[in-house]
Amino acid sequence: MTGVQRTESRNLHSKVNKTFYYSFFSIYAALVLQNVITLSVNLADNMMLGAYSETSLAGVAAVNQIQFVFQQILMALGDGLVIFCSQYWGKKQTGPMKKIAATAMHAGLVVAVLLFVGVSLFPYQAVGIFTTDRLIIEEGVQYLNIIRFTYLFFAVTQLLLAALRSVEVVKIAFCLSIMTFFINCGINYVLIYGNFGAPEMGTAGAAVGTLTARIVECAVLIIYIIKKEKNLNLRLKDYLQFDKVFCKDYFRITAPMVVVQSLWGVNTALQTVILGHMTSAAIAANSAASTLFLMVKSTAVGAASTASIIIGKTIGTGDIALTKVYARVMQRMFLVIGILSGILLFFIRIPILDLYDLSSATKDMANTFLIILSVVCVGMSYQMPTNNGIIRGGGNAMFVVKMDLISIWLIVIPLSFFMAFVMKASPAVVVCCLNADQIFKCIPAFLESHYGNWIRKLTRDESPAS
């Protein structure tokens, strides 16, 4: 290394010390807290319904798998928006950002409407995918008949928040999550059990609480954008436009992400399908374990979103050398986050499970699942932010697509079905198989991020007229 190169290297690392950590952790903290509060709503639903009826808990858990797949599609649409818009934000060009935000919103609304129509026409078939127990299906359909009305509001909220995230506005998401948590839990307490003279609605009461919270959440966010948000200055007219060129560019990058996120959502839902067809207690156990796991997983999800914002913005400035330095620094941070997250999940599993009113067999099964997931958490916390934050945020979405298709659909799913229905393995062994990809995807993630050509400039210069 020459003297000039050493000086440049020191200057780059000096930039990391002075600006990077503050930028990373200010965004990261808000995103993690938002995810934790959002998932706390599901945890509260689970605990309240688990205390009310284990059958109700299992029915809602089955329906929530549909919601999870929908959420993954919206996440992909939002991540695609962030990847593009953060690069434009690095160049301070807001015109194309509004066009991309409009394209993402149109796609999200189409998905929401299609899902609403599908579950409205075939509610019993939709819930029946996840279990053959008639009582669980009845509870699930009761919940689905109300919760389906949240899909439109949820799509609008998530894609508006993605647009704000691309310009580093993240605190509003945290505030909305806190508000949603208290609204949902308050209504649940009143309507599930029939407190304060209200009717005892059980599963339907939980659905009403979630629907009310989603409507209020969406309304407050729209008011905030109109009254307070100035970086993008989004207005309704911005969402009425359609730009063919930007639409094509957006879907060229986002379509593979939608496919992968959808398939990953289906993969997660198949965990409920497989376990639900092994034993009815496994659905409730998996619901309790997976909800807590998803809360701890927020550390990895927040790291991935933060990495995507920082990588995209840095590429937008044209400083490729600094982008690579940021990528390597963040990967070391991901490892630390993973180890701490795994330790946290291991030690909080017993106190949290004690809050559930479940049978001893169901609780023991959930405890076993969480011990397995504590180990999974370490690998996941490295590979997910590296793949979905750094590599995909850098513009190379196809690498993540290929890796997920191979690992999930050629290895994990066939292996899990084989172990469950041919070898008749225990639910714990099947859970290990279902989450094995979170460990072995670490190797290709490391190799691509260090030696691959993952950086892509996605923005196109616009004239002032456009």
PEBELBEL-V331751 format. One line per field, one symbol per residue. ss: DSSP state (A for helix, B for strand, O for the rest). psi: psi as a letter, one per 40 degrees, with the letter a starting at -180 (. if undefined). burial: I if it has 9 or more other ideal C-beta (glycine too) atoms within 8 Angstrom, else O. A space follows every 50 residues. Layout:
BEGIN
ss->???
psi->???
burial->???
END
This chain:
BEGIN
ss->OOAAAAAAAAAAAAAAAAAAAAAAAAAAAAAAAAAAAAAAAAAAAAAAAA AAOAAAAAAAAAAAAAAAAAAAAAAAAAAAAAAAAAAAAAOOOOAAAAAA AAAAAAAAAAAAAAAAAAAAAOAAAAAAOOOOOAAAAAAAAAAAAAAOOA AAAAAAAAAAAAAAAOOOOOAAAAAAAAAAAAAAAAAAAAAAAOAAAOOO OOAAAAAAAAAAAAAAAAAAAAAAAAAOOOOOOOOAAAAAOOOAAAAAAA AAAAAAAAAAAAAAAAAAAAAAAAAAOOOAAAAAAAAAAAAAAAAAAAAA AAAAAAAAAAAAAAAAAOOAAAAAAAAAAAAAAAAAAAAAAAAAAAAAAA AAAOOOOOOAAAAAAAAAAAAAAAAAAAAAAAAAAAAAAAAOOOBOAAAA AAAAAAAAAAAAAAAAAAAAAAOOOOAAAAAAAAOOAAAAAAAAAAAAAA AOOOBOOOOOOOOOOO
psi->hidddddddddddddddddddddddddddddddddddddddddddddddd ddhddddddddddeddddddddddddddddddddddddddefhedddddd dddddddddddddddddddddfdddddedeiehdddddddddddddddee dddddddddddddddeffheddddddddddddddddddddddefifeiih ebddddddddddddddddddddddddddheddfiidddeeihhddddddd ddddddddddddddddddddddddddedidddddddddddddddddeddd ddddddddddddddddeegddddddddddddddddddddddddddddedd dddeeigiidddddddddddddddddddddeddddddddddddeegdddd ddddddddeecdddddddddedefiiddddddddeddedeeddddddddd eigehhhdihiiidd.
burial->OOOOOIOIIOOIIOIIOOOIOOIIOOIIIIIIIIIIIIIIIIIIIIIIII OIIIIIIIIIIIIIIIIIIIIIIIIIIIIIIIIIIIIIIIIOIIOIIIII IIIIIIIIIOIIIOIIOIIOOOIOOIIIOIIOIOOIIIIIIIIIIIIIII IIIIIIIIIIIIIIIIIIIIOIIIOIIIIIIOIIIIIIIIIIIIOOOIOI IIIIIIIIIIIIIIIIIIOIIIOIIOOOIOIIOIOOOIIOIOIOOIIOII IOIIOIIIIIIIIIIIIIIIIIIIIIIIOIIIIIIIIIIIIIIIIIIIII IIIIIIIIIIIIIIIIOOOOOIIIIIIIIIIOIIIOIIIIIIIIIIOIIO OIIOOIOIOOOIIOIIIIIIIIIIIIIIIIIIIIIIIIIIIIIIIIIOII IOIIIIIIIOIIIIIIIIIIOOOOOOIIIIIIIIIIIIIOIIOOIIIIIO OIOIIOOIIOOOOOOO
END
